[in-house]
Amino acid sequence: MNLVEDLALPVLVLAPLVGAVWLLVADRVGESPRPGASRTLAVLAALLAAAAAGVVVWRRPEIELTWIESLGVQLDLGVDGLSAPFVLLTGLMAVVATLVPYHEPLSDARLAEPGGHEKTEPMALGEVVPAPRSLATYYACLLVVVGGSLLTFLTRDAVVFFVAFELVLVPMWVLVARHGDATTRADRDGAAMRFLLFTATGSMLMLVGILALWGATGTTDLVRWAELAGSSLDHGTQVIVAVILLIGLGIKVPVWPLHTWLPWVHATAPTAGSVLLAAVLLKMGAYGMIRLVAAPLPEGLAEVAPVLAGLAVTGILWAGLACLVEQDLKRLIAWASIGHLGFVVLAIATGTETGLQAAIFGNMAHGLISALLFVLVGSLKHQWGGADLGTARAALREVSPRLGFALVLGMAAAMGLPGLAGFWGEWGAIYASWAPGAGRTEGWFRFFALLAALGAVLAAAYAVRVLREVWAGDRRSPAIRDVRGTELGVLVVLGVGIVALGVYPVALLDLTAPAVEGIIATLGVGP
């Protein structure tokens, strides 16, 4: 058992990265792997990482190695109650993303020269995209995104956090630009470029904040930053650094009005890319807000908390209204993500134990719910040939009851019904906002709580709209196949997770409680 513990942490980080390198080398140097072989290798690497994640969270091994001695940068890896849920979620989503079938964009209208070779001349604007030559790069990019995300959640060094944070950007850009399901290269390139520009800007701002904290504390140790709780910075400096970090991380979450890149990218990304983006990458921003702002800069966060909370509830309402009129189903789910993460940011802004617990719970719930909905919508979009809600289609309850049930479950969880995972994060955020922590104006936060509750009503309204237009009715044509095989298994696992978190939230709350209590004790904030 000791050997398993010793190997679990290295395997967790290296399995997806080594698998990615293997696929890239085989694709570029040797004979390109068959699509089935590429997928098998990716799934095996993901399963290995998921199993290692379970062992790491259970046994809590640690690794501490000197990386850059002159700068004091350590490769210090481990998990605590704050990072453990994110590690488990990433391990699960690694398996989901690699198991989700790859759908070639408009595969019945490929543009290829006789003999099966891709066209070499430049493509005209608006031209239909050819199918990619090899899927090895696709699965390699998925694995790099997973590996970088795991390293982000595992590291206890701010510089390594930044490096891991950046590691996921290029492979995600490749997934959108080369493997996205838009029908034109212009659409894919535009979405990919917007993703890269927004997130790179956020990363640079985050780096500035990290360097400021490094200069003030003389260390890049995140644990030490939390212990100091801003004591090495004066109040004004804390506010400035907190604002810089919150803007940078707010792009990643994303917080309104820094959200404009997300709907376009989600509508364009392949299904697995959307799963990882919604369930893992967006969580890195919220996790960073806790690690880099809430813990080391309590006074700075308290000063800007009303503005941050105001932007969060604006995003909740804005996204809810957008979902009431959005005609693209996949884009609608992306807008819904913005609303759900608004509750997470509101909870962080409250500065209380309940708020931090609600933020972590909301992240986990949204990860499961968004993954289920994007897998489901990806299957529908492939069979429908589009995701336009204005097009008359067969009612899911009539032609594909299993898909229909998954949609009902996902939308019910998205609207925050009790007994499902979405309820506890949203209710906890509203409750925490009603009784905010020290340094917050109670009147403002109670007003924000009321607005957030209105946002929950909007979520119920757009969920009903989706069910009315996609699930209800008696239309039976054009018929589509019901979900089966691997896709059914993925939806079942995600659905069970949504119900389990809703019925028994104590398991997650108990896991995160010690770390959250430690942060609150350091801040000197009441419950």
C-alpha positions in Angstrom: 0.0 0.0 0.0 2.9 2.3 0.7 4.1 1.9 -2.8 0.7 2.8 -4.2 0.7 5.9 -2.0 4.2 6.9 -3.1 3.3 6.5 -6.8 -0.2 8.0 -6.7 0.8 11.6 -6.9 3.4 11.3 -9.7 1.0 9.1 -11.6 -1.8 11.6 -11.2 0.2 14.4 -12.8 2.3 12.4 -15.3 -0.3 9.9 -16.7 -2.2 12.4 -18.8 0.9 14.4 -19.8 2.9 11.3 -20.8 -0.1 9.9 -22.7 -0.3 13.2 -24.5 3.4 13.2 -25.5 3.1 9.6 -26.7 0.2 10.5 -29.0 1.9 13.6 -30.3 5.2 11.8 -31.0 3.4 8.9 -32.7 1.5 11.3 -34.8 4.4 13.4 -35.9 7.3 11.0 -36.0 5.9 7.5 -36.6 2.8 6.3 -38.3 -0.2 8.2 -37.0 -2.3 6.0 -34.6 -5.6 4.8 -35.7 -8.5 6.8 -34.3 -9.6 3.9 -32.1 -6.0 3.4 -30.8 -5.7 7.1 -30.0 -8.9 7.0 -28.1 -8.1 3.8 -26.2 -4.7 5.3 -25.0 -6.4 8.5 -23.9 -9.1 6.7 -22.0 -6.5 4.5 -20.3 -4.5 7.5 -19.3 -7.7 9.2 -18.0 -8.7 6.2 -16.0 -5.3 5.9 -14.5 -5.4 9.6 -13.5 -8.9 9.2 -12.0 -7.9 6.2 -10.0 -4.8 8.1 -8.8 -6.9 11.1 -7.9 -9.0 8.9 -5.6 -5.9 7.5 -3.8 -4.3 11.0 -3.5 -7.5 12.4 -1.9 -7.8 9.4 0.4 -4.2 9.1 1.6 -3.0 12.7 1.1 0.6 12.0 -0.1 2.9 15.0 -0.7 5.9 15.8 -3.0 8.3 18.7 -2.3 11.2 19.2 -4.7 13.3 22.3 -5.4 12.6 23.5 -8.9 14.3 27.0 -9.2 16.5 27.3 -6.1 17.7 30.9 -6.8 14.1 32.1 -6.9 12.8 29.8 -4.1 10.3 28.1 -6.3 9.3 24.6 -5.1 7.5 21.8 -6.9 5.4 21.4 -3.8 2.4 19.2 -4.5 -0.4 17.9 -2.3 -4.1 18.2 -1.5 -6.1 19.6 1.3 -9.9 20.0 1.9 -10.0 22.9 -0.6 -8.2 21.3 -3.5 -9.4 17.7 -3.0 -12.9 18.2 -4.6 -11.4 19.9 -7.6 -8.9 17.1 -8.1 -11.7 14.5 -7.9 -13.8 16.5 -10.3 -11.0 16.8 -12.8 -10.2 13.1 -12.7 -13.9 12.3 -13.4 -14.1 14.8 -16.3 -10.9 13.4 -17.8 -12.7 10.1 -18.2 -15.9 11.7 -19.5 -14.0 13.9 -22.0 -12.1 11.0 -23.5 -15.1 8.7 -23.6 -17.4 11.2 -25.3 -17.6 10.3 -29.1 -15.8 12.7 -31.4 -18.2 14.2 -34.0 -16.5 15.5 -37.2 -18.1 18.8 -38.3 -20.3 18.2 -41.3 -18.7 14.8 -42.0 -21.0 14.1 -44.9 -19.6 17.1 -46.7 -15.9 16.8 -46.4 -13.7 18.8 -48.6 -10.9 16.5 -49.8 -9.0 15.9 -52.9 -9.4 12.6 -54.8 -7.4 10.0 -53.0 -8.4 11.1 -49.6 -5.8 13.9 -49.2 -6.7 17.2 -47.6 -6.8 20.3 -49.7 -3.6 22.3 -49.6 -4.8 25.6 -51.0 -6.0 28.3 -48.7 -9.7 28.1 -47.7 -12.0 30.9 -48.6 -14.0 32.7 -45.9 -17.1 30.8 -45.1 -15.9 27.5 -46.7 -17.0 24.3 -45.1 -14.3 22.9 -42.8 -12.6 19.6 -43.7 -12.4 16.8 -41.2 -9.1 16.6 -39.3 -6.5 14.2 -40.7 -5.7 12.6 -37.3 -7.4 12.4 -33.9 -4.1 11.8 -32.1 -3.6 15.5 -31.6 -7.2 15.9 -30.4 -6.8 13.4 -27.7 -3.4 14.6 -26.8 -4.8 18.1 -26.3 -7.5 16.7 -24.0 -4.9 15.0 -21.9 -2.7 18.1 -21.7 -5.7 20.2 -20.5 -6.4 17.5 -17.8 -2.7 17.4 -16.7 -2.4 21.1 -16.5 -5.6 21.4 -14.6 -4.6 18.8 -12.1 -1.2 20.5 -11.5 -3.1 23.8 -10.9 -5.1 22.3 -8.2 -2.3 20.2 -6.6 0.5 22.8 -6.4 1.2 24.9 -3.3 3.5 27.3 -5.1 2.2 30.4 -6.8 4.7 30.3 -9.7 3.9 26.7 -10.5 0.2 27.6 -10.2 0.8 30.2 -12.9 2.7 27.8 -15.2 0.1 25.1 -14.8 -2.6 27.7 -15.4 -1.0 28.7 -18.7 -0.3 25.1 -19.7 -4.0 24.5 -20.6 -4.4 27.6 -22.9 -2.7 26.4 -26.1 -4.2 22.9 -26.2 -7.7 24.3 -25.6 -7.1 26.8 -28.4 -6.2 23.9 -30.7 -9.3 22.0 -29.7 -11.5 24.9 -30.6 -9.6 26.0 -33.7 -9.0 22.6 -35.3 -11.6 20.4 -33.9 -14.5 22.7 -33.1 -17.9 21.9 -34.5 -18.6 25.2 -36.3 -19.1 24.8 -40.0 -16.6 27.4 -41.2 -13.0 28.0 -40.4 -13.7 31.7 -39.8 -16.1 30.7 -36.9 -13.6 28.3 -35.4 -10.6 30.7 -35.7 -12.6 33.6 -34.4 -13.8 31.7 -31.3 -10.3 30.2 -30.7 -8.6 33.6 -31.0 -11.1 35.3 -28.6 -10.5 32.5 -26.1 -6.7 32.9 -26.3 -6.8 36.7 -26.2 -9.1 37.0 -23.2 -7.5 34.2 -21.1 -4.0 35.3 -21.9 -4.8 38.9 -20.8 -6.3 37.5 -17.6 -3.1 35.4 -17.0 -0.9 38.4 -17.4 -2.9 40.3 -14.8 -2.7 37.3 -12.5 1.0 37.2 -12.9 1.4 40.8 -12.0 -0.6 40.1 -8.8 1.5 37.1 -8.0 4.7 39.0 -8.4 3.4 41.8 -6.1 2.6 39.2 -3.4 6.0 37.5 -4.0 7.8 40.8 -3.6 5.9 41.7 -0.4 6.3 38.3 1.3 9.6 37.0 -0.1 8.0 33.6 -0.9 5.8 32.0 -3.4 4.4 29.4 -0.9 0.6 29.6 -1.0 0.3 28.2 2.4 2.6 30.8 3.8 0.6 33.5 2.0 -2.6 32.3 3.7 -0.8 32.3 7.1 0.4 35.9 6.6 -3.1 37.0 5.6 -1.8 40.2 4.0 0.1 41.4 7.1 3.1 42.3 5.0 1.0 44.7 2.8 -0.7 47.9 3.8 -4.4 48.3 3.2 -4.1 50.3 0.0 -1.7 47.8 -1.6 -3.9 44.9 -0.6 -6.8 46.6 -2.4 -4.8 47.3 -5.6 -3.3 43.7 -5.8 -6.7 42.2 -5.0 -8.3 44.2 -7.9 -5.6 43.1 -10.3 -6.0 39.5 -9.4 -9.8 39.5 -9.4 -9.9 41.0 -12.9 -7.4 38.4 -14.2 -9.2 35.5 -12.5 -12.6 37.0 -13.3 -11.9 36.6 -17.0 -11.4 32.9 -16.4 -14.5 32.4 -14.3 -15.9 34.5 -16.2 -17.5 37.4 -14.2 -19.7 39.9 -16.0 -18.8 42.0 -18.0 -15.7 39.9 -18.7 -17.8 37.0 -19.9 -18.3 37.8 -23.6 -15.8 35.2 -24.9 -17.5 32.2 -23.3 -20.8 31.7 -25.2 -19.0 31.9 -28.6 -16.3 29.5 -27.5 -18.7 27.0 -26.1 -20.9 27.1 -29.2 -17.8 26.3 -31.3 -15.8 23.9 -29.2 -16.2 20.1 -29.6 -18.3 18.4 -27.0 -15.3 17.1 -25.0 -13.8 20.6 -25.1 -17.0 22.1 -23.8 -17.0 19.5 -21.0 -13.5 20.3 -19.9 -14.0 24.1 -20.3 -17.2 24.3 -18.2 -16.4 21.6 -15.6 -12.7 22.1 -15.1 -11.1 25.2 -16.7 -13.7 27.7 -15.4 -13.2 26.2 -11.9 -9.5 27.2 -12.0 -10.6 30.9 -11.9 -12.9 30.4 -8.9 -10.2 28.3 -7.1 -7.7 31.0 -7.8 -10.0 33.6 -6.2 -9.9 31.6 -3.0 -6.2 30.7 -3.0 -4.8 34.0 -4.3 -7.2 36.6 -3.0 -9.6 35.4 -0.2 -6.8 33.8 1.9 -3.8 36.1 1.4 -5.6 39.4 0.8 -8.6 39.5 3.3 -8.7 43.3 3.6 -8.4 43.8 -0.1 -11.2 41.4 -0.8 -13.4 43.0 1.9 -12.9 46.4 0.4 -13.9 45.4 -3.2 -16.4 42.7 -2.1 -19.5 44.9 -2.8 -18.4 45.6 -6.3 -17.5 42.0 -6.9 -20.8 40.8 -5.6 -22.7 43.4 -7.6 -20.9 42.2 -10.8 -21.8 38.6 -9.8 -25.5 39.2 -9.4 -25.5 41.3 -12.6 -24.1 38.3 -14.4 -26.7 36.0 -12.8 -29.6 38.2 -14.1 -27.9 39.0 -17.4 -27.4 35.3 -18.2 -30.9 34.4 -17.1 -32.4 37.0 -19.4 -30.1 35.8 -22.3 -31.3 32.2 -21.8 -34.9 33.3 -22.2 -34.2 34.5 -25.8 -31.2 32.5 -26.9 -32.0 30.3 -29.9 -28.9 28.1 -30.0 -29.2 25.4 -27.4 -25.5 24.9 -26.8 -25.0 28.7 -26.5 -27.9 28.7 -24.0 -26.1 26.2 -21.8 -23.0 28.4 -21.9 -25.1 31.4 -20.8 -26.5 29.3 -18.0 -22.9 28.5 -16.9 -22.3 32.2 -16.5 -25.3 32.5 -14.2 -24.3 29.6 -12.1 -20.8 30.8 -11.6 -22.2 34.2 -10.6 -23.5 32.4 -7.5 -20.0 31.0 -6.9 -18.4 34.5 -7.1 -21.2 36.0 -4.9 -20.5 33.4 -2.3 -16.7 34.1 -2.3 -17.4 37.8 -2.0 -19.3 37.3 1.3 -16.1 36.3 3.1 -17.8 33.8 5.4 -17.4 30.1 6.1 -20.9 29.4 4.6 -20.0 31.4 1.6 -16.7 29.6 0.9 -18.5 26.2 1.4 -21.2 27.3 -1.0 -18.6 28.4 -3.5 -16.8 25.1 -3.5 -20.1 23.2 -3.5 -21.4 25.3 -6.4 -18.3 24.6 -8.4 -18.7 20.8 -8.0 -22.4 20.9 -8.8 -21.9 23.1 -11.8 -19.2 20.8 -13.0 -21.5 17.8 -13.0 -24.5 19.6 -14.4 -22.7 21.4 -17.2 -20.9 18.2 -18.2 -24.2 16.3 -18.4 -25.9 19.0 -20.4 -23.0 19.5 -22.9 -22.7 15.7 -23.5 -26.4 15.6 -24.1 -26.5 18.7 -26.3 -23.5 17.5 -28.2 -25.3 14.3 -29.1 -28.5 16.2 -30.1 -26.6 18.7 -32.2 -24.8 15.9 -34.1 -28.1 14.2 -34.9 -30.1 17.3 -35.5 -27.4 18.9 -37.7 -27.6 22.0 -35.6 -28.8 23.4 -32.3 -31.4 26.0 -33.3 -34.4 25.9 -31.0 -36.5 27.5 -33.7 -36.4 24.4 -35.9 -39.3 22.0 -35.4 -37.9 18.6 -34.1 -39.2 15.4 -32.7 -40.0 15.6 -28.9 -37.4 13.8 -26.9 -40.0 12.2 -24.7 -41.5 10.5 -27.7 -38.5 9.4 -29.7 -35.6 9.2 -27.2 -36.8 8.8 -23.7 -33.4 8.2 -22.1 -32.0 11.4 -23.6 -35.2 13.1 -22.5 -34.9 12.0 -18.9 -31.3 13.2 -18.8 -32.4 16.6 -20.1 -35.1 16.8 -17.5 -32.7 15.9 -14.8 -30.0 18.4 -16.0 -32.4 21.3 -16.4 -34.1 20.5 -13.0 -30.6 20.6 -11.4 -29.7 23.8 -13.3 -32.8 25.6 -11.9 -31.7 24.6 -8.4 -34.4 22.2 -7.3 -34.0 20.7 -3.8 -32.7 17.2 -3.8 -30.3 17.9 -6.7 -26.8 19.2 -6.6 -27.5 22.7 -7.9 -29.7 23.6 -4.9 -27.1 23.7 -2.2 -24.6 26.0 -3.9 -27.2 28.5 -4.9 -29.1 28.4 -1.6 -25.8 28.7 0.4 -24.7 31.7 -1.7 -27.9 33.5 -1.1 -27.9 32.7 2.7 -24.2 33.8 3.0 -25.1 37.0 1.2 -27.9 37.7 3.7 -25.3 37.5 6.5 -22.0 38.7 5.1 -18.7 38.6 6.8 -16.7 41.4 8.5 -16.0 44.6 6.5 -19.1 44.1 4.2 -22.1 46.4 4.2 -25.0 44.2 5.2 -27.6 46.3 3.4 -25.9 46.0 0.0 -25.4 42.2 0.4 -29.0 41.6 1.4 -30.0 43.5 -1.7 -27.7 41.3 -3.7 -29.2 38.2 -2.1 -32.7 39.3 -3.3 -31.3 39.8 -6.8 -29.7 36.4 -6.8 -33.0 34.9 -5.7 -34.6 36.6 -8.7 -31.9 35.1 -10.9 -32.9 31.6 -9.5 -36.5 32.4 -10.7 -35.1 33.2 -14.2 -33.2 29.9 -14.2 -36.5 28.1 -13.6 -38.1 30.1 -16.4 -35.5 29.2 -19.0 -35.3 25.6 -17.9 -39.0 25.3 -18.5 -38.6 27.0 -21.9 -35.9 24.4 -22.9 -38.1 21.5 -21.8 -41.1 22.8 -23.6 -39.3 23.2 -26.9 -37.1 20.1 -26.8 -38.6 17.6 -24.5 -42.4 18.2 -24.5 -44.9 17.7 -27.3 -46.1 14.9 -29.5 -43.9 15.3 -32.6 -42.3 12.1 -33.7 -40.3 13.3 -36.8 -37.6 13.6 -37.7 -36.7 10.7 -35.5 -33.4 10.4 -33.8 -31.7 7.5 -32.0 -31.8 7.3 -28.3 -28.6 7.4 -26.3 -26.8 4.1 -25.7 -23.5 2.5 -25.0 -20.7 4.7 -23.8 -22.7 7.9 -24.0 -25.5 6.4 -21.8 -22.9 5.2 -19.3 -21.4 8.7 -19.1 -24.9 10.3 -18.6 -25.8 7.8 -15.9 -22.6 8.4 -13.9 -23.1 12.2 -14.1 -26.8 11.9 -13.2 -26.0 9.7 -10.2 -23.4 12.3 -9.1 -26.0 15.1 -9.4 -28.5 13.2 -7.3 -25.9 12.0 -4.8 -24.6 15.5 -4.1 -28.2 16.8 -3.8 -29.4 14.1 -1.4 -26.2 13.8 0.7 -24.3 17.1 0.6 -22.7 16.4 3.9 -20.0 14.2 2.2 -18.6 17.1 0.3 -19.2 19.7 3.1 -17.3 17.5 5.6 -14.4 17.1 3.1 -14.0 20.8 2.7 -14.8 22.0 6.2 -11.3 21.8 7.8 -9.7 23.9 5.0 -12.5 26.5 4.9 -12.4 26.8 8.7 -8.7 27.3 8.5 -9.0 30.2 6.0 -11.8 31.8 8.0 -9.8 31.5 11.2 -6.9 33.2 9.5 -9.1 36.0 8.3 -10.6 36.5 11.7 -14.1 36.4 10.2 -17.2 35.0 11.9 -19.4 32.3 10.5 
